[in-house]
Amino acid sequence: MRKVIFFIPLVVFIALGIVFYLQLGKNPEYMPSALVGKPVPAIHLVSLDTDQVVTNVELPKGPYLINFWGTWCPTCAIEHPYLMRLAKKGVPIIGIDYKDGKASAEQWLRNKGNPYKMVLLDELGNFGVNMGVTGAPETFVVNSKGIIVYRHQGALDEAVWKSIQGYMQ
């Protein structure tokens, strides 16, 4: 029995080695979304521009991006110039100001420019929870049928856009 006890650490070491080996080559930042393949959850958010409640009916009819951002988010500041370029190319982007105040959002967009067709306020983060957002920035691609087809966590840039623009159909 004592000899068996000496082999337990070896067995645990081998099991851990197998688990680590199986993780090699996988993207550690990738987190799948349960919403891919499903419609955008019900939206009842206030528009930054009009102070009116916006629902899914007011969303674009063609493919578009939903971009969660916040003035408190340093990565959002890095991503913002690229969003401006996408908007100039005609890519429709719905901005969700995530866990932020209206005055801060207005100041941010006044200073940096507004790439969004529509900016919606999610001050408490409830819609972000419904979308499965883990932090900002986070971007979802929605197809022309209103179905979420892709989720990207982190800043959008040229390399990311090349890999996701095919979903904009």
N, C-alpha and C positions, 0 to 999 in steps of 0.2 A: 504494500500500500504506500509506503514511503517513497518508493521509486516512481510511482504514478504521479505523486504530488510534484516531483521535480520536472516532469514533462508538461505540466499545465502552462507554465510561462512560455515554453517553446510553442505550444499549440496556439496560445493567444497571440504571440508574435507572428506566426505564420498567417493566422486569420486576418490580423491587421494589415499585413503585407499584401494579401490578396485584395482586400478592400481598397487600399491606396492604389494598387496597380490598376484596378478597374476604373479609377477616377482619372487616370492619366489621359490627356488629350481633350478632356471635356472643358467647356467654357465655365469657369467658376462663377461668372457674373450672370449667367443665364438663369432666369426664373420663368417658368412657363406661366401663362395666364389661363385661368379657367374660363375666361370670357371669349377667347379666340373661337370663332365659329358661331358666336351668339350675337344677338342684337345689342346695341348700346342700351344700358339700363335707363330707366326713366329719369329724365332730367327735369328738375324744378329749381333752377338757379336764376339769380338776378343778373341782368346784363349790366356791365360796367357803364356802358354808354347811355342806356335808356332808363335804367332803374326798373325795368319791367321784368316780370318772371318769364323765363324762356323754357319751353318744353321741347321734346324731341321733334315736334312738328316744324319748328323754326330752323332745324339743322339743315345743312346743304343736302340737296337731292343727289348729287354726284359723289364720287369718292373724296374724302377729306382726312385731315389729321386732327386728332385731339391731343393737345399739348398741355400737360400739367406743369406749371411753373410758379415761382414765388420770388418776391423781391429779396427775401432772406437767403436765397439759394445761390451760392457762388458759381455752381456749374451752369445754372440758368443764364447767368450773365455771359458766360463763355459761349453758350449755345445761341444766344439771341441774334448776333450778326448773321449767323447762317440761316436762321428762321426768316430774317429780313430778305435774304437772297432768294429763298424759296418762295416767299410771298410775291416778290417782283417777277418771278417766273410764272406766277399764276396758280401756285399750289394753295388750295383753300385750307386754312388752319383755324381751328377753334381753340382759343386759349382758355384754360381753366386756371384762374388765379387761386392757387391752392394754399389754404391756411394763412391767409394774408388779409390785410385791410384794404378797403377801397381807396383811401387817400394814397397809400403807398403804391398801389398798382397804377393809379393815375399818374403819379409823379414819375414812376419807372418808365412808363410808356411815353410820356412827354419827353423825357430825356433821351431815351434809347430808340424811339420809333415804335410803331405798332404794326407787327406783321400779321395780326389776327383779323379774320373776317368778323369775328365776334369774340368778346371777352366776357366770360361768366365768372361770377364770384363764388368760390367754395370756401368761405371763411372758416367753417367748422371742420371741413374735410370729409363731410358725409358722402358726397358724391365720389370723392376719391376712394373711400372705403368700398363703395359699391362697385367701383371699377378695379379694385384690387391694387391700387397704387401703394407702393412701398416708400416712395420718396420722389422728390422732384430733381431734375426734370424726368418726365416719363411721357412717352408719345405712343398713341394708338393709331393704327391705320383703319379707317372705316370705308368699306366699299360702297358702291352705288345703291345697294340694297339695305344699307344701314347695319351691316354685319361687321363686327370687329374681326379683322383678318390678320393683324400683327400687332405685337407690343414690343416697344423698345425702351429699356431702362438706361438712362444716362443721356448725355448730350448728343444731339444730331449733328453730324458733320458730313462732308462729301462722301467719305467711305461708307458711312451708315446709310446715307440716302441712296447710293448706288445699289445697296443690297435690299432696300425696302421699296423703292419706287415701282417695282413690278407689281406690288400689291395694290397700287392705286388704280384699280380698274373697276 
